[in-house]
Amino acid sequence: MIYSLREGVDRSTVMDVYPRHKAYYEAFRAAGGGLLALGPFQSPEPGLSSMGIFTSYGEAERFIAGDPFVTVGLADPKLLEWNAVHLA
């Protein structure tokens, strides 16, 4: 899953919602929600977009449905299927 902040969303609004987003992703992961990794890209500008890696497409959909960044309209999610190459 990749999402970007919607145009016109300011950083202070993001920071106001961030504690709820953090609590949500921590609870989602603790409940076995299939979240493997989540975080913002550092370029071209830190914090404008982020990526989440999930164990399944369905888990990503379920995460998005309740993520405060999405539910309050700050971010536009995009789900992408990925063929991961596992290297040992």
PyMOL Python script that loads the backbone (N, CA, C, O; Angstrom):
from pymol import cmd

cmd.read_pdbstr("""\
ATOM      1  N   MET A   1       0.849  -1.154   0.000  1.00  0.00           N
ATOM      2  CA  MET A   1       0.000   0.000   0.000  1.00  0.00           C
ATOM      3  C   MET A   1       0.902   1.225   0.000  1.00  0.00           C
ATOM      4  O   MET A   1       1.873   1.311   0.752  1.00  0.00           O
ATOM      5  N   ILE A   2       0.560   2.144  -0.843  1.00  0.00           N
ATOM      6  CA  ILE A   2       1.256   3.432  -0.864  1.00  0.00           C
ATOM      7  C   ILE A   2       0.194   4.508  -0.713  1.00  0.00           C
ATOM      8  O   ILE A   2      -0.860   4.440  -1.346  1.00  0.00           O
ATOM      9  N   TYR A   3       0.466   5.489   0.115  1.00  0.00           N
ATOM     10  CA  TYR A   3      -0.422   6.636   0.102  1.00  0.00           C
ATOM     11  C   TYR A   3       0.331   7.933   0.227  1.00  0.00           C
ATOM     12  O   TYR A   3       1.412   8.024   0.809  1.00  0.00           O
ATOM     13  N   SER A   4      -0.301   8.930  -0.350  1.00  0.00           N
ATOM     14  CA  SER A   4       0.248  10.281  -0.361  1.00  0.00           C
ATOM     15  C   SER A   4      -0.734  11.208   0.320  1.00  0.00           C
ATOM     16  O   SER A   4      -1.944  10.977   0.314  1.00  0.00           O
ATOM     17  N   LEU A   5      -0.195  12.255   0.906  1.00  0.00           N
ATOM     18  CA  LEU A   5      -1.080  13.262   1.487  1.00  0.00           C
ATOM     19  C   LEU A   5      -1.845  13.965   0.386  1.00  0.00           C
ATOM     20  O   LEU A   5      -1.310  14.226  -0.692  1.00  0.00           O
ATOM     21  N   ARG A   6      -3.077  14.264   0.660  1.00  0.00           N
ATOM     22  CA  ARG A   6      -3.887  15.009  -0.307  1.00  0.00           C
ATOM     23  C   ARG A   6      -3.353  16.423  -0.449  1.00  0.00           C
ATOM     24  O   ARG A   6      -2.789  16.991   0.486  1.00  0.00           O
ATOM     25  N   GLU A   7      -3.539  16.966  -1.613  1.00  0.00           N
ATOM     26  CA  GLU A   7      -3.113  18.339  -1.875  1.00  0.00           C
ATOM     27  C   GLU A   7      -3.807  19.286  -0.903  1.00  0.00           C
ATOM     28  O   GLU A   7      -5.008  19.176  -0.660  1.00  0.00           O
ATOM     29  N   GLY A   8      -3.043  20.201  -0.360  1.00  0.00           N
ATOM     30  CA  GLY A   8      -3.588  21.205   0.552  1.00  0.00           C
ATOM     31  C   GLY A   8      -3.558  20.811   2.018  1.00  0.00           C
ATOM     32  O   GLY A   8      -3.862  21.631   2.884  1.00  0.00           O
ATOM     33  N   VAL A   9      -3.194  19.558   2.313  1.00  0.00           N
ATOM     34  CA  VAL A   9      -3.103  19.125   3.706  1.00  0.00           C
ATOM     35  C   VAL A   9      -1.812  19.683   4.291  1.00  0.00           C
ATOM     36  O   VAL A   9      -0.732  19.484   3.735  1.00  0.00           O
ATOM     37  N   ASP A  10      -1.933  20.383   5.418  1.00  0.00           N
ATOM     38  CA  ASP A  10      -0.727  20.968   6.011  1.00  0.00           C
ATOM     39  C   ASP A  10      -0.148  20.054   7.091  1.00  0.00           C
ATOM     40  O   ASP A  10      -0.848  19.215   7.658  1.00  0.00           O
ATOM     41  N   ARG A  11       1.116  20.233   7.354  1.00  0.00           N
ATOM     42  CA  ARG A  11       1.860  19.387   8.287  1.00  0.00           C
ATOM     43  C   ARG A  11       1.265  19.428   9.701  1.00  0.00           C
ATOM     44  O   ARG A  11       1.278  18.414  10.400  1.00  0.00           O
ATOM     45  N   SER A  12       0.747  20.574  10.128  1.00  0.00           N
ATOM     46  CA  SER A  12       0.191  20.650  11.481  1.00  0.00           C
ATOM     47  C   SER A  12      -1.046  19.763  11.621  1.00  0.00           C
ATOM     48  O   SER A  12      -1.260  19.165  12.675  1.00  0.00           O
ATOM     49  N   THR A  13      -1.848  19.675  10.585  1.00  0.00           N
ATOM     50  CA  THR A  13      -3.014  18.791  10.611  1.00  0.00           C
ATOM     51  C   THR A  13      -2.568  17.335  10.700  1.00  0.00           C
ATOM     52  O   THR A  13      -3.140  16.547  11.452  1.00  0.00           O
ATOM     53  N   VAL A  14      -1.550  16.988   9.932  1.00  0.00           N
ATOM     54  CA  VAL A  14      -1.001  15.629   9.972  1.00  0.00           C
ATOM     55  C   VAL A  14      -0.515  15.310  11.382  1.00  0.00           C
ATOM     56  O   VAL A  14      -0.793  14.229  11.902  1.00  0.00           O
ATOM     57  N   MET A  15       0.200  16.231  11.999  1.00  0.00           N
ATOM     58  CA  MET A  15       0.748  15.990  13.331  1.00  0.00           C
ATOM     59  C   MET A  15      -0.361  15.897  14.388  1.00  0.00           C
ATOM     60  O   MET A  15      -0.204  15.201  15.390  1.00  0.00           O
ATOM     61  N   ASP A  16      -1.474  16.594  14.166  1.00  0.00           N
ATOM     62  CA  ASP A  16      -2.610  16.490  15.080  1.00  0.00           C
ATOM     63  C   ASP A  16      -3.223  15.091  15.034  1.00  0.00           C
ATOM     64  O   ASP A  16      -3.657  14.573  16.062  1.00  0.00           O
ATOM     65  N   VAL A  17      -3.263  14.484  13.864  1.00  0.00           N
ATOM     66  CA  VAL A  17      -3.880  13.167  13.672  1.00  0.00           C
ATOM     67  C   VAL A  17      -2.886  12.029  13.918  1.00  0.00           C
ATOM     68  O   VAL A  17      -3.286  10.901  14.206  1.00  0.00           O
ATOM     69  N   TYR A  18      -1.589  12.330  13.804  1.00  0.00           N
ATOM     70  CA  TYR A  18      -0.573  11.279  13.906  1.00  0.00           C
ATOM     71  C   TYR A  18      -0.693  10.398  15.157  1.00  0.00           C
ATOM     72  O   TYR A  18      -0.552   9.182  15.026  1.00  0.00           O
ATOM     73  N   PRO A  19      -0.942  10.931  16.360  1.00  0.00           N
ATOM     74  CA  PRO A  19      -1.054  10.039  17.520  1.00  0.00           C
ATOM     75  C   PRO A  19      -2.145   8.967  17.355  1.00  0.00           C
ATOM     76  O   PRO A  19      -1.959   7.829  17.785  1.00  0.00           O
ATOM     77  N   ARG A  20      -3.267   9.322  16.742  1.00  0.00           N
ATOM     78  CA  ARG A  20      -4.327   8.331  16.485  1.00  0.00           C
ATOM     79  C   ARG A  20      -3.884   7.319  15.444  1.00  0.00           C
ATOM     80  O   ARG A  20      -4.173   6.129  15.573  1.00  0.00           O
ATOM     81  N   HIS A  21      -3.182   7.780  14.409  1.00  0.00           N
ATOM     82  CA  HIS A  21      -2.651   6.889  13.365  1.00  0.00           C
ATOM     83  C   HIS A  21      -1.661   5.903  13.985  1.00  0.00           C
ATOM     84  O   HIS A  21      -1.718   4.706  13.704  1.00  0.00           O
ATOM     85  N   LYS A  22      -0.761   6.398  14.820  1.00  0.00           N
ATOM     86  CA  LYS A  22       0.248   5.546  15.458  1.00  0.00           C
ATOM     87  C   LYS A  22      -0.412   4.512  16.366  1.00  0.00           C
ATOM     88  O   LYS A  22      -0.055   3.334  16.324  1.00  0.00           O
ATOM     89  N   ALA A  23      -1.361   4.935  17.176  1.00  0.00           N
ATOM     90  CA  ALA A  23      -2.079   3.999  18.047  1.00  0.00           C
ATOM     91  C   ALA A  23      -2.806   2.945  17.212  1.00  0.00           C
ATOM     92  O   ALA A  23      -2.860   1.774  17.586  1.00  0.00           O
ATOM     93  N   TYR A  24      -3.363   3.372  16.081  1.00  0.00           N
ATOM     94  CA  TYR A  24      -4.082   2.439  15.207  1.00  0.00           C
ATOM     95  C   TYR A  24      -3.145   1.403  14.617  1.00  0.00           C
ATOM     96  O   TYR A  24      -3.443   0.210  14.675  1.00  0.00           O
ATOM     97  N   TYR A  25      -2.005   1.825  14.043  1.00  0.00           N
ATOM     98  CA  TYR A  25      -1.138   0.825  13.422  1.00  0.00           C
ATOM     99  C   TYR A  25      -0.486  -0.077  14.465  1.00  0.00           C
ATOM    100  O   TYR A  25      -0.232  -1.249  14.187  1.00  0.00           O
ATOM    101  N   GLU A  26      -0.213   0.438  15.647  1.00  0.00           N
ATOM    102  CA  GLU A  26       0.348  -0.418  16.695  1.00  0.00           C
ATOM    103  C   GLU A  26      -0.670  -1.471  17.146  1.00  0.00           C
ATOM    104  O   GLU A  26      -0.318  -2.636  17.333  1.00  0.00           O
ATOM    105  N   ALA A  27      -1.920  -1.066  17.318  1.00  0.00           N
ATOM    106  CA  ALA A  27      -2.974  -2.010  17.719  1.00  0.00           C
ATOM    107  C   ALA A  27      -3.253  -3.021  16.603  1.00  0.00           C
ATOM    108  O   ALA A  27      -3.462  -4.203  16.875  1.00  0.00           O
ATOM    109  N   PHE A  28      -3.257  -2.561  15.358  1.00  0.00           N
ATOM    110  CA  PHE A  28      -3.496  -3.436  14.211  1.00  0.00           C
ATOM    111  C   PHE A  28      -2.434  -4.529  14.170  1.00  0.00           C
ATOM    112  O   PHE A  28      -2.750  -5.706  14.000  1.00  0.00           O
ATOM    113  N   ARG A  29      -1.198  -4.138  14.324  1.00  0.00           N
ATOM    114  CA  ARG A  29      -0.095  -5.116  14.299  1.00  0.00           C
ATOM    115  C   ARG A  29      -0.151  -6.049  15.502  1.00  0.00           C
ATOM    116  O   ARG A  29       0.035  -7.257  15.353  1.00  0.00           O
ATOM    117  N   ALA A  30      -0.402  -5.513  16.678  1.00  0.00           N
ATOM    118  CA  ALA A  30      -0.461  -6.326  17.892  1.00  0.00           C
ATOM    119  C   ALA A  30      -1.578  -7.373  17.823  1.00  0.00           C
ATOM    120  O   ALA A  30      -1.466  -8.450  18.408  1.00  0.00           O
ATOM    121  N   ALA A  31      -2.644  -7.047  17.110  1.00  0.00           N
ATOM    122  CA  ALA A  31      -3.778  -7.969  16.973  1.00  0.00           C
ATOM    123  C   ALA A  31      -3.562  -8.990  15.856  1.00  0.00           C
ATOM    124  O   ALA A  31      -4.470  -9.749  15.517  1.00  0.00           O
ATOM    125  N   GLY A  32      -2.366  -9.002  15.293  1.00  0.00           N
ATOM    126  CA  GLY A  32      -2.070  -9.956  14.227  1.00  0.00           C
ATOM    127  C   GLY A  32      -2.631  -9.543  12.888  1.00  0.00           C
ATOM    128  O   GLY A  32      -2.975 -10.393  12.066  1.00  0.00           O
ATOM    129  N   GLY A  33      -2.726  -8.247  12.660  1.00  0.00           N
ATOM    130  CA  GLY A  33      -3.349  -7.724  11.454  1.00  0.00           C
ATOM    131  C   GLY A  33      -2.556  -7.838  10.172  1.00  0.00           C
ATOM    132  O   GLY A  33      -2.990  -7.310   9.149  1.00  0.00           O
ATOM    133  N   GLY A  34      -1.425  -8.495  10.180  1.00  0.00           N
ATOM    134  CA  GLY A  34      -0.700  -8.703   8.924  1.00  0.00           C
ATOM    135  C   GLY A  34       0.124  -7.524   8.453  1.00  0.00           C
ATOM    136  O   GLY A  34       0.508  -7.469   7.285  1.00  0.00           O
ATOM    137  N   LEU A  35       0.402  -6.591   9.323  1.00  0.00           N
ATOM    138  CA  LEU A  35       1.247  -5.445   8.987  1.00  0.00           C
ATOM    139  C   LEU A  35       2.703  -5.831   9.222  1.00  0.00           C
ATOM    140  O   LEU A  35       3.095  -6.142  10.347  1.00  0.00           O
ATOM    141  N   LEU A  36       3.503  -5.809   8.157  1.00  0.00           N
ATOM    142  CA  LEU A  36       4.916  -6.162   8.274  1.00  0.00           C
ATOM    143  C   LEU A  36       5.800  -4.945   8.461  1.00  0.00           C
ATOM    144  O   LEU A  36       6.758  -4.988   9.233  1.00  0.00           O
ATOM    145  N   ALA A  37       5.492  -3.857   7.764  1.00  0.00           N
ATOM    146  CA  ALA A  37       6.295  -2.633   7.846  1.00  0.00           C
ATOM    147  C   ALA A  37       5.440  -1.460   7.386  1.00  0.00           C
ATOM    148  O   ALA A  37       4.532  -1.614   6.569  1.00  0.00           O
ATOM    149  N   LEU A  38       5.748  -0.292   7.925  1.00  0.00           N
ATOM    150  CA  LEU A  38       4.996   0.913   7.590  1.00  0.00           C
ATOM    151  C   LEU A  38       5.884   2.112   7.856  1.00  0.00           C
ATOM    152  O   LEU A  38       6.564   2.161   8.881  1.00  0.00           O
ATOM    153  N   GLY A  39       5.889   3.082   6.951  1.00  0.00           N
ATOM    154  CA  GLY A  39       6.655   4.288   7.218  1.00  0.00           C
ATOM    155  C   GLY A  39       6.718   5.228   6.036  1.00  0.00           C
ATOM    156  O   GLY A  39       6.412   4.850   4.905  1.00  0.00           O
ATOM    157  N   PRO A  40       7.122   6.469   6.313  1.00  0.00           N
ATOM    158  CA  PRO A  40       7.191   7.487   5.267  1.00  0.00           C
ATOM    159  C   PRO A  40       8.457   7.364   4.420  1.00  0.00           C
ATOM    160  O   PRO A  40       9.498   6.906   4.891  1.00  0.00           O
ATOM    161  N   PHE A  41       8.343   7.778   3.183  1.00  0.00           N
ATOM    162  CA  PHE A  41       9.514   7.901   2.327  1.00  0.00           C
ATOM    163  C   PHE A  41      10.269   9.165   2.744  1.00  0.00           C
ATOM    164  O   PHE A  41       9.653  10.124   3.209  1.00  0.00           O
ATOM    165  N   GLN A  42      11.552   9.176   2.589  1.00  0.00           N
ATOM    166  CA  GLN A  42      12.366  10.320   2.972  1.00  0.00           C
ATOM    167  C   GLN A  42      12.684  11.247   1.808  1.00  0.00           C
ATOM    168  O   GLN A  42      13.268  12.312   2.008  1.00  0.00           O
ATOM    169  N   SER A  43      12.312  10.860   0.606  1.00  0.00           N
ATOM    170  CA  SER A  43      12.551  11.735  -0.535  1.00  0.00           C
ATOM    171  C   SER A  43      11.397  11.581  -1.512  1.00  0.00           C
ATOM    172  O   SER A  43      10.786  10.513  -1.510  1.00  0.00           O
ATOM    173  N   PRO A  44      11.056  12.525  -2.324  1.00  0.00           N
ATOM    174  CA  PRO A  44      11.783  13.765  -2.471  1.00  0.00           C
ATOM    175  C   PRO A  44      11.586  14.730  -1.305  1.00  0.00           C
ATOM    176  O   PRO A  44      12.470  15.542  -1.034  1.00  0.00           O
ATOM    177  N   GLU A  45      10.461  14.663  -0.614  1.00  0.00           N
ATOM    178  CA  GLU A  45      10.259  15.516   0.553  1.00  0.00           C
ATOM    179  C   GLU A  45       9.715  14.645   1.677  1.00  0.00           C
ATOM    180  O   GLU A  45       8.674  14.011   1.503  1.00  0.00           O
ATOM    181  N   PRO A  46      10.382  14.594   2.817  1.00  0.00           N
ATOM    182  CA  PRO A  46       9.969  13.715   3.905  1.00  0.00           C
ATOM    183  C   PRO A  46       8.510  13.898   4.307  1.00  0.00           C
ATOM    184  O   PRO A  46       8.025  15.022   4.441  1.00  0.00           O
ATOM    185  N   GLY A  47       7.820  12.777   4.498  1.00  0.00           N
ATOM    186  CA  GLY A  47       6.474  12.810   5.042  1.00  0.00           C
ATOM    187  C   GLY A  47       5.345  12.992   4.056  1.00  0.00           C
ATOM    188  O   GLY A  47       4.183  12.924   4.457  1.00  0.00           O
ATOM    189  N   LEU A  48       5.626  13.221   2.788  1.00  0.00           N
ATOM    190  CA  LEU A  48       4.548  13.441   1.832  1.00  0.00           C
ATOM    191  C   LEU A  48       3.890  12.152   1.369  1.00  0.00           C
ATOM    192  O   LEU A  48       2.729  12.160   0.960  1.00  0.00           O
ATOM    193  N   SER A  49       4.618  11.051   1.430  1.00  0.00           N
ATOM    194  CA  SER A  49       4.032   9.773   1.071  1.00  0.00           C
ATOM    195  C   SER A  49       4.664   8.680   1.906  1.00  0.00           C
ATOM    196  O   SER A  49       5.764   8.836   2.436  1.00  0.00           O
ATOM    197  N   SER A  50       3.949   7.569   2.014  1.00  0.00           N
ATOM    198  CA  SER A  50       4.448   6.462   2.817  1.00  0.00           C
ATOM    199  C   SER A  50       4.031   5.143   2.196  1.00  0.00           C
ATOM    200  O   SER A  50       3.236   5.103   1.256  1.00  0.00           O
ATOM    201  N   MET A  51       4.583   4.059   2.740  1.00  0.00           N
ATOM    202  CA  MET A  51       4.298   2.743   2.223  1.00  0.00           C
ATOM    203  C   MET A  51       4.059   1.795   3.387  1.00  0.00           C
ATOM    204  O   MET A  51       4.691   1.904   4.438  1.00  0.00           O
ATOM    205  N   GLY A  52       3.142   0.871   3.180  1.00  0.00           N
ATOM    206  CA  GLY A  52       2.918  -0.207   4.127  1.00  0.00           C
ATOM    207  C   GLY A  52       3.044  -1.527   3.403  1.00  0.00           C
ATOM    208  O   GLY A  52       2.617  -1.659   2.256  1.00  0.00           O
ATOM    209  N   ILE A  53       3.636  -2.512   4.076  1.00  0.00           N
ATOM    210  CA  ILE A  53       3.760  -3.844   3.518  1.00  0.00           C
ATOM    211  C   ILE A  53       2.946  -4.784   4.411  1.00  0.00           C
ATOM    212  O   ILE A  53       3.134  -4.825   5.627  1.00  0.00           O
ATOM    213  N   PHE A  54       2.049  -5.528   3.789  1.00  0.00           N
ATOM    214  CA  PHE A  54       1.111  -6.397   4.498  1.00  0.00           C
ATOM    215  C   PHE A  54       1.250  -7.835   4.012  1.00  0.00           C
ATOM    216  O   PHE A  54       1.800  -8.096   2.943  1.00  0.00           O
ATOM    217  N   THR A  55       0.746  -8.750   4.810  1.00  0.00           N
ATOM    218  CA  THR A  55       0.807 -10.160   4.444  1.00  0.00           C
ATOM    219  C   THR A  55      -0.175 -10.521   3.337  1.00  0.00           C
ATOM    220  O   THR A  55      -0.020 -11.554   2.687  1.00  0.00           O
ATOM    221  N   SER A  56      -1.178  -9.686   3.117  1.00  0.00           N
ATOM    222  CA  SER A  56      -2.145  -9.954   2.046  1.00  0.00           C
ATOM    223  C   SER A  56      -2.829  -8.657   1.611  1.00  0.00           C
ATOM    224  O   SER A  56      -2.833  -7.655   2.326  1.00  0.00           O
ATOM    225  N   TYR A  57      -3.392  -8.717   0.436  1.00  0.00           N
ATOM    226  CA  TYR A  57      -4.150  -7.589  -0.098  1.00  0.00           C
ATOM    227  C   TYR A  57      -5.331  -7.264   0.822  1.00  0.00           C
ATOM    228  O   TYR A  57      -5.631  -6.098   1.078  1.00  0.00           O
ATOM    229  N   GLY A  58      -5.994  -8.316   1.314  1.00  0.00           N
ATOM    230  CA  GLY A  58      -7.142  -8.133   2.195  1.00  0.00           C
ATOM    231  C   GLY A  58      -6.776  -7.435   3.494  1.00  0.00           C
ATOM    232  O   GLY A  58      -7.542  -6.613   3.998  1.00  0.00           O
ATOM    233  N   GLU A  59      -5.606  -7.759   4.040  1.00  0.00           N
ATOM    234  CA  GLU A  59      -5.158  -7.094   5.265  1.00  0.00           C
ATOM    235  C   GLU A  59      -4.880  -5.618   4.998  1.00  0.00           C
ATOM    236  O   GLU A  59      -5.169  -4.768   5.840  1.00  0.00           O
ATOM    237  N   ALA A  60      -4.326  -5.316   3.846  1.00  0.00           N
ATOM    238  CA  ALA A  60      -4.093  -3.911   3.486  1.00  0.00           C
ATOM    239  C   ALA A  60      -5.416  -3.171   3.359  1.00  0.00           C
ATOM    240  O   ALA A  60      -5.534  -2.033   3.813  1.00  0.00           O
ATOM    241  N   GLU A  61      -6.414  -3.802   2.746  1.00  0.00           N
ATOM    242  CA  GLU A  61      -7.739  -3.174   2.630  1.00  0.00           C
ATOM    243  C   GLU A  61      -8.342  -2.927   4.008  1.00  0.00           C
ATOM    244  O   GLU A  61      -8.916  -1.869   4.265  1.00  0.00           O
ATOM    245  N   ARG A  62      -8.207  -3.898   4.875  1.00  0.00           N
ATOM    246  CA  ARG A  62      -8.756  -3.768   6.224  1.00  0.00           C
ATOM    247  C   ARG A  62      -8.056  -2.643   6.989  1.00  0.00           C
ATOM    248  O   ARG A  62      -8.702  -1.885   7.712  1.00  0.00           O
ATOM    249  N   PHE A  63      -6.738  -2.539   6.826  1.00  0.00           N
ATOM    250  CA  PHE A  63      -5.990  -1.470   7.482  1.00  0.00           C
ATOM    251  C   PHE A  63      -6.475  -0.103   7.003  1.00  0.00           C
ATOM    252  O   PHE A  63      -6.772   0.780   7.807  1.00  0.00           O
ATOM    253  N   ILE A  64      -6.549   0.055   5.700  1.00  0.00           N
ATOM    254  CA  ILE A  64      -6.966   1.331   5.118  1.00  0.00           C
ATOM    255  C   ILE A  64      -8.345   1.746   5.609  1.00  0.00           C
ATOM    256  O   ILE A  64      -8.586   2.927   5.857  1.00  0.00           O
ATOM    257  N   ALA A  65      -9.243   0.790   5.750  1.00  0.00           N
ATOM    258  CA  ALA A  65     -10.620   1.093   6.152  1.00  0.00           C
ATOM    259  C   ALA A  65     -10.706   1.805   7.495  1.00  0.00           C
ATOM    260  O   ALA A  65     -11.651   2.556   7.739  1.00  0.00           O
ATOM    261  N   GLY A  66      -9.724   1.575   8.372  1.00  0.00           N
ATOM    262  CA  GLY A  66      -9.782   2.201   9.687  1.00  0.00           C
ATOM    263  C   GLY A  66      -8.673   3.178  10.006  1.00  0.00           C
ATOM    264  O   GLY A  66      -8.651   3.755  11.093  1.00  0.00           O
ATOM    265  N   ASP A  67      -7.750   3.376   9.077  1.00  0.00           N
ATOM    266  CA  ASP A  67      -6.608   4.258   9.335  1.00  0.00           C
ATOM    267  C   ASP A  67      -7.068   5.709   9.456  1.00  0.00           C
ATOM    268  O   ASP A  67      -7.669   6.239   8.522  1.00  0.00           O
ATOM    269  N   PRO A  68      -6.798   6.361  10.588  1.00  0.00           N
ATOM    270  CA  PRO A  68      -7.231   7.748  10.764  1.00  0.00           C
ATOM    271  C   PRO A  68      -6.730   8.703   9.670  1.00  0.00           C
ATOM    272  O   PRO A  68      -7.443   9.640   9.310  1.00  0.00           O
ATOM    273  N   PHE A  69      -5.535   8.489   9.140  1.00  0.00           N
ATOM    274  CA  PHE A  69      -5.075   9.360   8.054  1.00  0.00           C
ATOM    275  C   PHE A  69      -6.021   9.282   6.856  1.00  0.00           C
ATOM    276  O   PHE A  69      -6.201  10.269   6.142  1.00  0.00           O
ATOM    277  N   VAL A  70      -6.613   8.133   6.638  1.00  0.00           N
ATOM    278  CA  VAL A  70      -7.537   7.948   5.513  1.00  0.00           C
ATOM    279  C   VAL A  70      -8.949   8.378   5.901  1.00  0.00           C
ATOM    280  O   VAL A  70      -9.612   9.086   5.144  1.00  0.00           O
ATOM    281  N   THR A  71      -9.412   7.950   7.082  1.00  0.00           N
ATOM    282  CA  THR A  71     -10.804   8.213   7.459  1.00  0.00           C
ATOM    283  C   THR A  71     -11.113   9.692   7.655  1.00  0.00           C
ATOM    284  O   THR A  71     -12.257  10.112   7.479  1.00  0.00           O
ATOM    285  N   VAL A  72     -10.098  10.492   8.021  1.00  0.00           N
ATOM    286  CA  VAL A  72     -10.345  11.933   8.154  1.00  0.00           C
ATOM    287  C   VAL A  72     -10.007  12.691   6.878  1.00  0.00           C
ATOM    288  O   VAL A  72     -10.143  13.914   6.824  1.00  0.00           O
ATOM    289  N   GLY A  73      -9.565  11.968   5.850  1.00  0.00           N
ATOM    290  CA  GLY A  73      -9.357  12.586   4.541  1.00  0.00           C
ATOM    291  C   GLY A  73      -7.997  13.220   4.305  1.00  0.00           C
ATOM    292  O   GLY A  73      -7.866  14.092   3.446  1.00  0.00           O
ATOM    293  N   LEU A  74      -6.985  12.800   5.049  1.00  0.00           N
ATOM    294  CA  LEU A  74      -5.656  13.380   4.849  1.00  0.00           C
ATOM    295  C   LEU A  74      -4.859  12.693   3.746  1.00  0.00           C
ATOM    296  O   LEU A  74      -4.039  13.330   3.084  1.00  0.00           O
ATOM    297  N   ALA A  75      -5.093  11.404   3.546  1.00  0.00           N
ATOM    298  CA  ALA A  75      -4.275  10.629   2.621  1.00  0.00           C
ATOM    299  C   ALA A  75      -5.129   9.871   1.615  1.00  0.00           C
ATOM    300  O   ALA A  75      -6.250   9.456   1.909  1.00  0.00           O
ATOM    301  N   ASP A  76      -4.575   9.704   0.437  1.00  0.00           N
ATOM    302  CA  ASP A  76      -5.195   8.905  -0.614  1.00  0.00           C
ATOM    303  C   ASP A  76      -4.411   7.600  -0.745  1.00  0.00           C
ATOM    304  O   ASP A  76      -3.266   7.605  -1.198  1.00  0.00           O
ATOM    305  N   PRO A  77      -5.027   6.480  -0.347  1.00  0.00           N
ATOM    306  CA  PRO A  77      -4.318   5.207  -0.442  1.00  0.00           C
ATOM    307  C   PRO A  77      -4.379   4.619  -1.846  1.00  0.00           C
ATOM    308  O   PRO A  77      -5.323   4.849  -2.602  1.00  0.00           O
ATOM    309  N   LYS A  78      -3.352   3.859  -2.165  1.00  0.00           N
ATOM    310  CA  LYS A  78      -3.298   3.126  -3.427  1.00  0.00           C
ATOM    311  C   LYS A  78      -2.759   1.739  -3.106  1.00  0.00           C
ATOM    312  O   LYS A  78      -1.644   1.596  -2.604  1.00  0.00           O
ATOM    313  N   LEU A  79      -3.556   0.726  -3.398  1.00  0.00           N
ATOM    314  CA  LEU A  79      -3.128  -0.647  -3.153  1.00  0.00           C
ATOM    315  C   LEU A  79      -2.470  -1.200  -4.409  1.00  0.00           C
ATOM    316  O   LEU A  79      -3.010  -1.097  -5.510  1.00  0.00           O
ATOM    317  N   LEU A  80      -1.309  -1.780  -4.223  1.00  0.00           N
ATOM    318  CA  LEU A  80      -0.571  -2.391  -5.319  1.00  0.00           C
ATOM    319  C   LEU A  80      -0.227  -3.818  -4.922  1.00  0.00           C
ATOM    320  O   LEU A  80       0.231  -4.063  -3.806  1.00  0.00           O
ATOM    321  N   GLU A  81      -0.449  -4.758  -5.831  1.00  0.00           N
ATOM    322  CA  GLU A  81      -0.015  -6.135  -5.557  1.00  0.00           C
ATOM    323  C   GLU A  81       1.447  -6.229  -5.919  1.00  0.00           C
ATOM    324  O   GLU A  81       1.917  -5.576  -6.851  1.00  0.00           O
ATOM    325  N   TRP A  82       2.169  -7.058  -5.161  1.00  0.00           N
ATOM    326  CA  TRP A  82       3.620  -7.111  -5.285  1.00  0.00           C
ATOM    327  C   TRP A  82       4.067  -8.564  -5.299  1.00  0.00           C
ATOM    328  O   TRP A  82       3.642  -9.356  -4.459  1.00  0.00           O
ATOM    329  N   ASN A  83       4.901  -8.907  -6.226  1.00  0.00           N
ATOM    330  CA  ASN A  83       5.517 -10.231  -6.267  1.00  0.00           C
ATOM    331  C   ASN A  83       6.886 -10.108  -5.609  1.00  0.00           C
ATOM    332  O   ASN A  83       7.868  -9.740  -6.253  1.00  0.00           O
ATOM    333  N   ALA A  84       6.935 -10.418  -4.337  1.00  0.00           N
ATOM    334  CA  ALA A  84       8.181 -10.296  -3.594  1.00  0.00           C
ATOM    335  C   ALA A  84       9.117 -11.446  -3.961  1.00  0.00           C
ATOM    336  O   ALA A  84       8.692 -12.598  -4.055  1.00  0.00           O
ATOM    337  N   VAL A  85      10.367 -11.127  -4.163  1.00  0.00           N
ATOM    338  CA  VAL A  85      11.395 -12.130  -4.384  1.00  0.00           C
ATOM    339  C   VAL A  85      12.064 -12.360  -3.029  1.00  0.00           C
ATOM    340  O   VAL A  85      12.617 -11.435  -2.434  1.00  0.00           O
ATOM    341  N   HIS A  86      12.010 -13.566  -2.564  1.00  0.00           N
ATOM    342  CA  HIS A  86      12.610 -13.894  -1.264  1.00  0.00           C
ATOM    343  C   HIS A  86      14.043 -14.369  -1.499  1.00  0.00           C
ATOM    344  O   HIS A  86      14.283 -15.359  -2.191  1.00  0.00           O
ATOM    345  N   LEU A  87      14.966 -13.654  -0.918  1.00  0.00           N
ATOM    346  CA  LEU A  87      16.372 -14.011  -1.027  1.00  0.00           C
ATOM    347  C   LEU A  87      16.854 -14.550   0.303  1.00  0.00           C
ATOM    348  O   LEU A  87      16.590 -13.964   1.353  1.00  0.00           O
ATOM    349  N   ALA A  88      17.548 -15.645   0.257  1.00  0.00           N
ATOM    350  CA  ALA A  88      18.042 -16.253   1.511  1.00  0.00           C
ATOM    351  C   ALA A  88      19.478 -15.869   1.752  1.00  0.00           C
ATOM    352  O   ALA A  88      20.068 -16.279   2.751  1.00  0.00           O
TER     353      ALA A  88
END
""", "prot")
cmd.dss("prot")
cmd.show_as("cartoon", "prot")
cmd.util.cbc("prot")
cmd.orient("prot")
